[in-house]
């Protein structure tokens, strides 16, 4: 394999996965108030290579299947950094943003036509604008940090989805944004921070890209974050720039900091999290977790 983007049959694993997944997902039980609040989650989103990894798709799908079907999803992705806070287009079937390069042509034709999210957009605008934040609306569709993992978790595209921009990388501000979204969880809305637990793409070697080696900086950072999450040590998580494995694990912070949105939306940000997915891809940590 000359490039990790090269596969003999791009998306073949997705093709094998999607039919049975849609059938299974159609029988999911919808959320009711008796379920209590939906969780807040942080997920490592995978980008188009997720569609070539049958095991990872099954992990994400299984995670979604263990939860009741949400009434809606609000997601903050590493791939939309924009201030002031901005909401994606809520229209039914809003076009996707193909914000990646170097992949097979197929991935630029993928679709994920979600239902109308106008009511959700109005609700989120009210919550986020009820304070010091200025909130704008846009015609922008969902970027790959949203539509790639959600198309696996909710393959029938039957849940309204609204994306909220990440205005900066300040953990305190992102936790405040998450806290304003918290009450949505009691209305059956899944609140998602979408990133990648390590994202040192410039430092990956050929062996790592083939899956034959995991860099020490990934192991070190993943162990550090796992320990801090298990202890509910939010202060430690905020000091990520001094964590073991840095700055190689995150040359820039945008794939790490969405976890603070999830922490802010949690009932108790200092409660230990539930790890839902771990393991590695291309030497990068896929760690993903949920909070009550």
Secondary structure, 3 states (H helix, E strand, C coil): CCCCCCCCCCCHHHHHHHHHHHHHHCCCCECCHHHCCCCEEEEECCCHHHHHCHHHHHHHHHHHHHCCECCEEEEEEEEEECCCEEECCCCCCCCCCCCCCCCCHHHHCCCCCCCCCHHHHHHHHHHHCCCCCCEEECCCCCCHHHHHHHHHHCCCCCCEEEEEEECCCCHHHHHHHHHHHHHHHHHCEEEEEEECCCCCHHHCCHHHHCCCCCCHHHHHHHHHHHHHHHHCCHHHHHCHHHCCCCCCCCCCCCCCCHHHHHHHHCCCCCCCCEEEECCEECCEECCEEEEC
